[in-house]
């Protein structure tokens, strides 16, 4: 994957995570809407659980993004 595509994918992912964690996306997703966006296990989660999950995912994706910047072989 090119560096430009890598950065664009991370920007899109970050925008989605930001929306879920801080802009009310978790409120909208609570219940059945979490199924296609997060997974079947999230259908019973409340808003705070969805926010925490997405924050942890965002941290993991940020670490992977930095690793991909340093080592192009880690980009998928």
C-alpha positions in Angstrom: 0.0 0.0 0.0 1.3 3.4 -0.8 2.0 6.0 1.9 -0.8 8.2 0.6 -3.3 5.4 0.8 -2.0 4.4 4.2 -2.5 8.0 5.5 -5.9 8.3 3.9 -7.1 5.0 5.5 -5.9 6.1 8.9 -7.7 9.5 8.4 -11.0 7.8 7.6 -10.6 5.4 10.5 -9.7 8.3 12.8 -12.7 10.3 11.7 -15.0 7.4 12.4 -13.5 6.7 15.8 -13.7 10.4 16.7 -17.4 10.5 15.7 -18.2 7.4 17.8 -16.2 8.5 20.9 -16.8 12.3 21.1 -19.5 13.3 18.6 -22.5 11.1 19.6 -21.9 8.1 17.3 -22.0 5.7 20.3 -25.5 6.9 21.2 -26.7 6.4 17.6 -25.0 2.9 17.4 -26.4 1.5 20.7 -28.4 -1.6 20.0 -28.8 -3.4 16.7 -26.9 -0.7 14.7 -23.7 -1.8 16.4 -23.9 -5.2 14.6 -22.6 -4.2 11.2 -20.2 -1.5 12.5 -18.6 -3.3 15.4 -19.8 -6.9 15.6 -22.5 -9.1 17.0 -21.0 -9.0 20.5 -21.7 -5.2 20.7 -25.5 -5.4 20.2 -26.0 -5.5 24.0 -23.4 -2.9 24.9 -24.4 0.5 26.3 -23.0 3.8 25.0 -20.1 3.9 27.4 -19.0 0.4 26.5 -19.1 1.3 22.8 -17.1 4.4 23.4 -14.4 2.6 25.4 -14.1 -0.1 22.8 -13.7 2.4 20.0 -11.2 4.4 22.0 -9.1 1.2 22.5 -9.4 0.3 18.9 -8.3 3.8 17.9 -5.2 3.6 20.2 -4.3 0.2 18.6 -4.9 1.5 15.1 -2.7 4.6 15.9 0.2 2.3 17.0 -0.2 0.2 13.9 -0.3 3.4 11.7 3.0 4.6 13.2 4.5 1.2 12.8 3.4 1.2 9.1 5.0 4.6 8.6 8.3 3.3 9.8 8.1 -0.2 8.2 6.2 -0.3 4.9 6.0 -4.1 5.1 3.4 -3.7 7.9 1.0 -1.9 5.6 -1.8 -4.1 4.3 
